[in-house]
């Protein structure tokens, strides 16, 4: 099951004991790491590059649903092959709370460029595979030719060398 489809391990806090979950569910670094099958070090790295900004409770990091969403978007961007800079731009737009249209248009532009790069890589790989096929065919041709018979004098010389060793 993909990490994004797993149930959240959020610890909802009930305000005033009325039994309703507060909207501000929190997560620990370990919970997020387990949920998304990544290391806590990876999460700290994403913090270092500004993709996440958890609150602190003493020495512990406290992640909100916003942080979880940003992590989810970051991992989705990585799966698509986007750079961290591109991911940060998109995630920041998501967070801006303004009209989603500019975010979607920017995302389409990033995806189009990424598609162009992948198409070029695919073409390069196909050319390389064709060259490999040619080399393999040539090697098979050479291996299929019968080897010239060794001259009797050559065999005697080889036998003397082997005996000397």
C-alpha positions in Angstrom: 0.0 0.0 0.0 1.5 3.4 -0.9 2.5 5.5 2.0 0.1 8.2 1.0 -2.8 5.8 1.3 -1.9 4.5 4.7 -4.0 5.7 7.6 -2.6 8.6 9.5 -0.9 7.9 12.8 -1.8 11.3 14.1 -2.4 11.8 17.8 -5.5 14.0 17.9 -6.0 15.9 21.1 -9.5 16.3 22.5 -10.1 19.9 23.6 -12.0 20.3 26.8 -12.7 16.6 27.0 -15.7 16.8 24.7 -14.5 13.8 22.7 -14.1 15.7 19.4 -10.7 15.6 17.8 -8.9 18.9 17.5 -8.0 19.9 13.9 -4.3 20.2 14.9 -3.2 16.6 14.9 0.5 16.2 15.5 3.1 13.7 14.5 6.6 12.8 15.7 9.6 12.4 13.3 9.5 8.7 13.9 5.8 8.4 13.0 6.3 10.3 9.8 9.4 8.3 8.9 7.5 5.1 9.4 4.4 6.2 7.6 6.3 7.3 4.5 9.0 4.6 4.7 11.9 7.1 4.9 14.6 7.8 7.5 14.3 10.5 10.1 17.6 11.9 8.6 15.8 12.4 5.3 13.1 14.4 7.1 15.7 16.5 8.9 17.3 17.1 5.5 14.0 18.4 4.1 13.8 20.7 7.0 17.3 22.0 6.3 16.4 22.9 2.8 13.2 24.6 4.0 10.6 22.2 2.8 9.3 21.7 6.4 9.3 23.8 9.5 8.1 21.8 12.5 7.4 23.3 15.9 9.4 22.3 18.9 8.4 20.9 22.2 11.6 21.0 24.1 14.1 19.1 22.0 11.4 17.2 20.1 10.1 18.2 16.7 6.3 18.4 16.5 4.9 18.0 13.0 1.4 19.2 12.0 -0.9 18.1 9.2 0.6 21.0 7.2 4.1 19.5 7.6 2.8 16.0 6.8 1.2 17.4 3.6 4.4 19.2 2.6 6.4 15.9 3.2 3.9 14.0 1.1 4.2 16.6 -1.8 8.0 16.5 -1.5 8.1 12.7 -1.8 5.6 12.8 -4.7 7.9 15.4 -6.5 10.9 13.2 -5.9 9.1 10.2 -7.5 8.4 12.4 -10.5 12.2 13.3 -10.7 11.8 16.9 -9.8 14.7 18.8 -8.1 14.4 19.9 -4.5 14.3 23.5 -5.8 11.4 22.8 -8.1 9.6 20.9 -5.3 10.1 23.8 -2.9 8.6 26.3 -5.4 5.6 24.1 -5.9 5.1 23.3 -2.2 5.5 27.0 -1.3 2.8 27.9 -3.8 0.5 25.2 -2.4 1.0 26.8 1.0 0.4 30.4 -0.1 -3.4 30.0 0.3 -4.0 32.0 -2.8 -5.7 31.0 -6.1 -4.6 27.5 -7.1 -4.4 28.4 -10.8 -0.9 29.9 -10.8 0.3 26.8 -8.9 -1.3 24.4 -11.3 0.1 26.4 -14.3 3.6 26.4 -12.8 3.3 22.7 -12.1 2.2 22.0 -15.7 5.3 23.9 -16.9 7.6 21.9 -14.6 6.0 18.6 -15.7 6.3 19.6 -19.4 10.0 20.3 -19.0 10.5 17.1 -17.1 8.7 15.1 -19.8 10.9 16.7 -22.4 14.0 15.7 -20.5 12.8 12.2 -20.0 11.9 11.9 -23.7 15.5 13.0 -24.6 16.9 10.4 -22.1 14.7 7.7 -23.6 15.9 8.6 -27.1 19.5 8.5 -25.9 19.0 5.1 -24.3 17.4 3.7 -27.4 20.4 4.8 -29.5 22.7 3.2 -27.0 20.7 -0.1 -27.0 20.9 -0.2 -30.8 24.7 0.2 -30.7 24.9 -2.6 -28.1 22.8 -4.8 -30.4 25.2 -4.1 -33.3 28.2 -5.0 -31.1 26.5 -8.2 -29.8 25.6 -9.3 -33.4 29.2 -8.7 -34.5 30.6 -10.7 -31.6 28.2 -13.6 -32.4 29.3 -13.5 -36.0 32.9 -13.8 -35.0 32.2 -16.6 -32.5 30.2 -18.5 -35.2 33.1 -18.6 -37.6 35.2 -21.8 -37.3 38.6 -21.1 -35.9 41.5 -21.8 -38.2 43.2 -25.1 -37.5 46.4 -24.8 -35.6 49.6 -25.7 -37.4 51.3 -28.9 -36.1 54.5 -26.9 -35.3 52.5 -24.5 -33.2 51.1 -27.4 -31.1 54.5 -28.8 -30.5 55.8 -25.5 -29.4 52.9 -25.0 -27.0 53.4 -28.5 -25.6 57.1 -27.7 -24.9 56.1 -24.4 -23.2 53.6 -26.2 -21.0 56.1 -28.8 -20.0 58.7 -26.2 -19.1 56.4 -24.6 -16.6 
